[in-house]
Every structure is written in C-alpha cells, then in structure tokens.
Amino acid sequence: MKTTPKNILFISPFFFPEPISTGKFNTDLVIALREQGHHVKTLCFHPFYPKWKTKKSNMQLEDVTIIRGGKRVYYSSKTFARRIILELSYAFFILRKIFKHQRNTDIIIPVFPPSLAFYCTLPFLKKEIKKVGMVHDLQEIYSQEKKGFLFKWIKKSIHQVEKKVYQSCDKLIFLSKEMKETAQKMYQLNEANLAIQYPFVTIKTNKNKRFEDLEKIFPNNKKHIVYSGALGEKQNPVELYNAFNYCSKKRPQLRFHFFSQGGIFEKLKDKNTNSEIKFHDLVEIEQVEELYKKSFIQIIPQLPGTSKGSLPSKLPNLLASKCNILCITDSGSDIDTLFKKNQLKKVITCWDFELILKSIDEFLMEKKLDNSKHFEISELLFHINSMINIILEQ
C-alpha cells in the first residue's frame, strides 16, 4: 500500500558503513524507507563499532542525507567508560544539530540505546513531530549484575532516562515480546503505544553463486562450529571460548571459529593456545552467505539473565540461510519459545559444557539435516515491511 512520502529524521550513532549489529540494522531500515519514497535524514557518528575506534568516513547513500559527528571522539578500552563517553558525546552532538534538522520533519525515529541524546532533546522537539522509538537493548537489564554504590547510582540514572524517553514516544517498537513486557512493567508504559516486531532478514541468497572465498578457512576434513558477529558482554564471550575449548578436546573432528572484532575478541585471541579454535576478522558483506553455508553450526549465545534485554539481530539471517543453529539462552526467552514451538534446531537453556557437547553430537548423528522450516519461519515472522508499517501507521 502506497503512503504519502514522509520526512523522517533518524537518530542513532550507529550507521553506514558499519558492517554489523545496530549499524547494519539501521542502514537497511533507512534504505527500505527510502525505497518506499520517504525522505530520510540521519544524525549519526563516524563509524566506530565494533572496534570502538573512530574511522572517519565520507561515504554516502543515494538519496539519504547523512550528517556525521564524533570524528574526534576517543573511546576507552573499558566497557563502562566507553559507554559513558558515547552517551555524553552523542548527546552533545544531537543538541547542536536538532534545532536545524527537525525542520519540516514528520517522523523522528530515535534508536535506543543510547538514550541520553533523545532525553536531552525532548524539551526542544516540536510537538507535532511523531516520535517512533525503536528499542534494541534494555540497558537497565545489563546493569543489574553490577555491584557497588557507583553502579547502583548508574542503574538508577539509566532507569530514569529510559523511562522518560520511552514514555515520551508516540510509538515504541520492541524487537521481542520479552523486551516489551519487561519494559512495560519496569517503566509503566501505555500498552496502546507499544508494538513488537522481530528484526528483519537482510541477507540475500543466490542459488547460482559459487562459494570459494572462504575455502582455506573451512577445510573439508573438519566440521566447523562458528560464532560470528559483535562480541560483547551480552554474548558471554569468555564462557563461550571455554565451551569451545572443552568441546574441541572431546571431538577432534570439529574446528571452532570466532568471526568478530573489538577489544574482547582481541583479548580472547591473544590468550588462545588451542589450535582448533581460530580467530578471524569479520567477513565482507558479500561473503556472509558463504560463511553461513560453510558453518556446520552457527552459535547464538546469550549471557544468563539477559535475554529480556535484547534479541540477536542476526537470528533472522541464520534462519533464512537454513543454517544449523545452536542457541544458548534463558529458559522462557523469546528464542527458547520460538524454537520449541516451531521445532527448530536447537535451543538449550544453560551453559553446561557437557550439554553443549551433547547438542553438537545430535547434529553430528543426524544423517540428513532438513532446515526448510527455518526458512519458513524467517518468511513468516521477520519482515522489514511489517516494521515500516508500524512506523508509518497513524
């Protein structure tokens, strides 16, 4: 259904040409809005994720206005400190730009987190602009495990900021049912303003394409277990490495891989002494389909107790690729429910290494693996047009 073209202001530091996570998600969403005839302007930072090192970029997208900042921002190697730096620097950037760039705007789309920038601009936004917030992570969930007076104060501050920005939106889109229900309870949100839409498929499959770029990385004499994507605290990276280390010693026919970048990735790589655990930079976008096809199993790990905070954005692409998937998540999470309800392979709800090994063995023992149902679910639930419809609905 065609709609009247809208002037849309997109607010997130993460944007093109960042290759993964929120940056890739935001870019694909903006392109889809543009392709439907809408005029999109983004206020973003120069690329810095996942290495947390600013890389100045003048790259543009056709018919999208990109206003960049943050080229002189330097991030700490410590997770807590660099998040503070991001929140403050991006808030300062948005405050400088919002007066000019909200002119003639019909819809503003702030992507959370970060949240402080939108919080600071609320007193200056024109009331007639429709505010459609998109929640990728609930930061308060990730702050709950931190101890001490300082982190207690930070958690309280996060609560106040997230509550204010969420309550100020005319519409809030959550990427999972679990996130929506958690936020609604924590922040006393109006049910009528809330929507759930799973992240969308972005991978484009090509049946006739020859896959040869990654042959040296994936020799045929091994079965390859792969983690690929951003590697932060919410992926439980140290325990994931330990699980890989344990399983590799039990099953010599397996080889384990990390495809990522960033500080945690480099630390694990530096300490690794296991020749069956390999570390690689992120592959190029055009190689992602090959990466998935040559992975015997793709791992989706979540730190215990954090599934309410986010839903992995790469899940739709893995399902669309008909990969073997092993999810390690919380019991009752959206992923747990989705996989068990639709009999997808496979989900476990604890980090017991023997159980992880047993799950891998189940894949190894199957003579014929049929993941056509993965693709069917990706077609049914993970659509970008559904998300755009929510953004544009009156």
N, C-alpha and C positions, 0 to 999 in steps of 0.2 A: 504494500500500500504506500503510495507516494505521499509525502508530507511536505508542508511548506518549508523551504530552506531556513535553517536557524543559524544565528550567530552564536557560536559556542566557545567559551573560554575554558581551557583545560589546565588544571593546576596540579602539577607534580614535578618534583626534581628529576624523576626517572623518565628518560625518554630516548628516542632515537639519537644515535645509533647503538645504544646499549643493547647487548645481544640476548640477555636472559631476564627472567623474573619480571618484576613490575615494569621495567623499561620496555621490554618486548611486548608485554600485555598492553600498555598504554599506547604504544606506537600502532599496533594492529587495530586497536579500537578507534583511534583518531583517523586512520586510513579508511576504515569502514564507514565512519561518519562522513568523511569527505566524499567517498564514492556514492553515497546516497544524496549528495548535493548540498550538504551543510558546509558552512564556512567555519573552520576551526583554527583557533589561535592557542598556542601553548606557552605557558610560562614555566620553563624548566631550567635545569643546570646543565653545564657541560658534562659529558659522560664521565662517570667516576666509579660505577659499580660493575663488577663485584670486587675490583682490586682496591677500592676506596682511594684511588689516586686520580686527580683531575687530569683529563686529557682534552685539551681544547679542540673544539670541532666547529667547523663552519658548514657542515653537511645540512642539506635542506631536503624537505619532502615537497613534491609538487602540490601546489595549491593549499599548502598548510603554512601558516605564519608561525615561526619558531623564534621566541625571544629567550635567549640563554643568559644565565648568570653563573656565579660561582667559580669563575676561572682562576681566582686567587685563593680559593678555599683549600686548606690543608687539613687532612683528617688524621686523627690519632690511630695508632695501632690497637688501642684498647676499645672494645666494643661499646662500652658505656660512654666513653668520652667522645667518640666519633659520632654517635647518635645525637648527643647534645650539640656538637658542632653543626651537624646537618640541620637540626631543628632551628637553631638560632640564625644560622646564615641564610637558610631558605626563607625564614620569616622576614628577615630584613630585606631580602631581595623582593619578595612579594609586596611588602608595604611600599617599596619605592615604585613598583610598577602598576599596582592595582588601580590607581586613580585614572590613569590614562587608558588602560587596556580593558576596563569594564564598560567603556562607552559602547553603546549600540549592542550590548550583549543580551541575548535572550536566555541562555542557559550557562551556568557555571558548574563545572564538574571538578570538585576537589577530590583527590585520591588520597586516602588515609592508610597508613602513615606516610609522611609526617603530618601532624595535626596543628602544631603551633602556628604555622603560617596562616591558615584559614581562621583560626581563633583570633588572631590579631587583626585580620581584615574585616571581621564581621561588623564592627561599628561603622565602616566606611562603604559597605556594599549597598547598592541601590536596591530598595525593597522589591521592585518589580522584576528583578532577575530571579529566575527559577534556579534553586540550588539543589543539585543532584549529587550527593556524596557517594563515593564508592569505597567500601571498606575491604582492604586486602588483609590486614592484620589487626588484631586487638592487642595493642601494646601492653595494656594492663595485665593481660594473661601472662605475658612473658616476664613481667616484673615481679610476679607473686613469689617466685622461689628465692629472690634476693633477700639477704638479711642485713640488719643494721639500721641505725637511725637515718642515715643518708638515703638509703634505698626506700625506707618507709615514707620519707618525705617525697621522694621522686614518684613513688606509686600513687600517693595522694594527688600530686600535681597532674600526673597522667590521667587519673580519674576525672579530675575537674575539667581538664582541657577536652578530653574525648567526649565527656557528657555534654559540654556546651556545643561543640561543633556538630555532634550527631543530632542533638535536639534542634539545632538551627537549620537543618536541611529540610527542604520540602519533600525529598525522597531520598532514602538510603538503600543502596544495593549491597547486599552481603553475598559473598561467594560460597557460603554454605548455610544450611539450616541451623547447624550447631552454633555458628558465629552469630547469626541473627537472634536466636533465642537467648544466648548468653548476654549479648549487648542489650537486648530489650529489658532483661531483668536487672542488669547492672546499672543502667542509665535511665530507667523509667521512660522508655521510648514509646511513642504512639504507634500502635500496630498498623494503622492506616497508612503510615508513611514508610513502611518497611517492605522490602522486596528481596527475594532470594533468586540469584541466578548463578549457576555454576560457571567457572571460567570456560572460555570457548576454545575450540580446536583452531590451531593456527598452522599446523603442518599441512603441506600439500604433497600428496602421494603421486608417484609416477610409476606405473606398472612397467613401462618400457625402459626405464633408466637402468644403466649398468652401474653397479656399485663396486668401485675399485680403489677409491681414495684411501680407505682405512684398512686395506688388506694386511699390511705389515703389523698393524696394531692388533688385529684379530686373527691369529693363525688358526687353521682348521683343526689342529690337533688338540685344541682346548675348547671347553665350554666357558663362555665369558659372562661373568656377573658384573653388572655395571651400575654405578651411581653417576648421574650426570646432572649438572645444574649448579645453582648457587649453593654454597656450603657454609652455613652459619649455625648458630647455637640451636636453632629450632630443628635442624636435621640430626642432632645428636651425633656429631661427627666423630668424636673420639670413640664412642661405643660402636659406631658403625665400622670404623677401622679395626677395632678389636674383634668384632664379629667376623670380618673378612679374614683377619689373621688366623682366627680359630678354625674357620671352615676350610681355609686353604691347606692347612696341615692335615685335615681329615680326608680331603678329597683332592688328590694330586691332579686329576683331570680338569680341575677348574682353575681359571685365572680371574682375578678381581681387578676392577678398574675404577678410578676416580677421574671424571672429566669435570674440571672446575677451575677456579682462580680465587685469589684472595688470601688473606693472612692465615686463616685456619687451614686452608688447603696447603699452603707452603710449609706450615709447621708439621703437618702430618707427613708430607713428602720428605722433609728433612730427617725425620726420625725413623722413617721406614727402612727396615732391613730385610723385608720379605720379598724375594724375587718374583713371587706370584701375585704381588699387589703392585699395580702400575698406576702412575700419575700422569695425566695428560692435560694440556690446556683445553679450553672449550673448543669444540669443532666449529667450522663455519656453518652458517645457516643452511646452505645447500647440502651439507653433509649430515644433517640431523637425521634424515630418513634412513640413511645408510647405517648410522650409529645404532638406531633402534633395531634395524633388521639384523644386525650382526651381534646384538646383545642376546645371549641366551635368556637372561633375566635382567630386567631393569628394577632397581630397588627404589621404593619411595619410603624414606624413614622419617619419623616424627619423634621429637623429644617427648618422653612420657609427660602427660598432663597438659600438653599444649595444643591438642587438636582443635579445641574451641577457639584458638587464636587465629587460625588460617587454614586454607585448603590449598595444597600444592597446585600451582598453575600448570605444571607440565602433565598432570594426570590426563586431561583430555587428549593431548597429543599421543601419549602412550597407548591409550585405549584405541584411538583412531588408527594407530600403526599395528594393532593386533599383536602387541608385544606380550611375552610372558612378564607378569608384574608380581612382585612381592612387596606388599605394603606392611610396614610395622607402625601401628598406630594405637590409639586408645580404644578400649572397649566402648562400643556405643557411639563412636565418632561417625561423621558423615561417610567417610571412606569405608569404615567397618560395615555400616548398614548397607551402603550401596553395593559392595562386593558380595556380601552374604545374601542379600535379597535377590540379586541377579545372577548368583552362582558364578561370579567372576573369579579368576585366579591371580593372586591369592592374598589373603589378609591374615595377619597374626597380631595379637594384642599384648605382647610382652617382648622383652629384649633377651630372652633366654637363648644362648648360643646354640644349644642342642636343638631347640625348636626351630631356629632359623635354618640350621643344617638339615633337619628333617623336612622342612618345607622345600628346600632346594632339591633334596632327594626325590620328592614327589614329582617334581618336574622332570628329573632325570629318568625316572622309571616309566613315564608315560611314553608309549610308542608313537602315538600320533597326537600332536597338540593342536587343538582347534580353538582358536580365539576369535571366531567370527562374531561371537556375542559381544566381545569388547567393542568392535566397530559399531554394532547395532546400538549399544548404549551411548557411544560418543555421538552418534547421529541423533539420538532421541533427546539427550539432556544438555549437550554442550554446544549451544548455538550462539554466535555473535549477534545475529539478528534479534534474538529474544532479549539480549541485553540492551540493544539500541532501542527496541520498542519500549522498554521500561524507562529509559532516559527521556524519550520524546513524549510519552503519554501525558495527557493533560490532567 
